[in-house]
Amino acid sequence: MVEDGGRVDMEWCIAQPKIELHAHLNGSIRDSTLLELAKDSREKGALAFSDVEHVIKKCTRSVMECFKLFDVIRTITTDHAALSRITKEVIEDFAADNVVYLELRTTPKKNEQIGMTKCSYMEAVLDGMRAIETVEVSFLPSCGSKEKLEQFPNTNVAINGEKRRKLYVRLLLSIDRCESAASAMETVQLAYKMRHLGVVGVDLSGNPLVGEWLTFLPALKWAKEYGLAITLHCGEVYNPNEIKAMLEFCPQRVGHACWFEQEDWTKLKSLNIPVEVCLSSNVQTCRVSSIRDHHFDYLYRNNLPLVLCTDDSGVFSTNLSREYYLAASTFGLNKAQMFELSRNAIKHVFADESVKILLNSIFDSAQRELAIAVGSGNS
């Protein structure tokens, strides 16, 4: 345990290592990049830039502005080069925030006009990962050739004499709720084929008011049968029958859980299914009325498994350190509690046991360093 159980500040939240398990690639775009890509889309006639410029430049957005921004993002992320750039920058930003393990989720898209397939979409994502030089991305496949392993640099490689940050990254392929059953099956089968490239599971996401659970059940059952991990956006809106059906399916994790009732919490605890908690996202999209009313408090006080996450760091103008600070300052958690909350997320990652061992060693080292700093009066 960390020596000091004292007050948490933003500096502490940045200093501690963190695990991110619910981050959408396209929702985590830098505002500056989004602005540049939107301008390019204007030149191509794909976007009315004047209608969205003010929304992109805002730091705090209303719920309607958030959804408008999602529409803009969908318009500008159908280009291979842009997708590679976004991937590179998003991973660099998480590393800069002292995230040591990242599960990045994205929905493979098709764009026949430019020859984009779901497969080429994912290849562009991988190209973006390989282009990173300032961060050592450990994207080790569970199987594969020596050549594939050597695509990613050694931990001892340094730039200007300084060792680079190291970040373990894994990918989740998302099924969008607006997709057909056939398209969903295509996504999960692509995820299975890409296991040697760091794809560890699938996600069901998208507009929670669109689509029916039963449409995606065959693809998700297929994914489970073939050993892919599964996380579901669950309970974003009031839909008790769907929530119950999703819990009966027994995914490894669920996201949001804003509209769970007591029997749902009881079921979730009995199955030991962790919740991917996204504080800023839930408040800004009005899934909860205020940060103080967030179900994080219920989950934490009742010892239900949970992981703090960002959801869409770009859209909601946040990062994982800020989410930790929000939790600590709102619900009165101290440094020791926050460190343990972060470390406990290791139990819920979709990577293999060897990665969990390495992550635990990172936290062991950080625990010693932070305890020394606190003990010397720097808290």
Buried (B, 14 or more C-beta within 10 A) or exposed (E): EBBBBEEBBEEBBBBBBBBBBBBBBBBBBBBEBBBBBBBBBBEEEEBEBEEBBEBBEEEEBEEEBBEBBBEBBEBBBBBBEBBBBBBBBBBBBBBBBBBBBBBBBBBBBBBEEEEBBBBBBBBBBBBBBBEBEEBBBBBBBEEBEEEBEEBBBEEEEEEEEEEBBBBBBBBBBBBBBEBEBEBBBBBBBBBBEBBBBBBBBBBBBBBBEEBEBEBBBBBBEBBBEEEBBBBBBBBBEEBEEBBBBBBEBEBBBBBBBBBBEEEBBEBBBEBEBBBBBBBBBBBBBEBBEEBEEBBBBEBBEEEBBBBBBBBBBBBBBBBBBBBBBBBBBBBEBBBBBBBBBBBBBBEBBBBEEEBBEBBEEBBEEBBEEBBEBBEEEEB
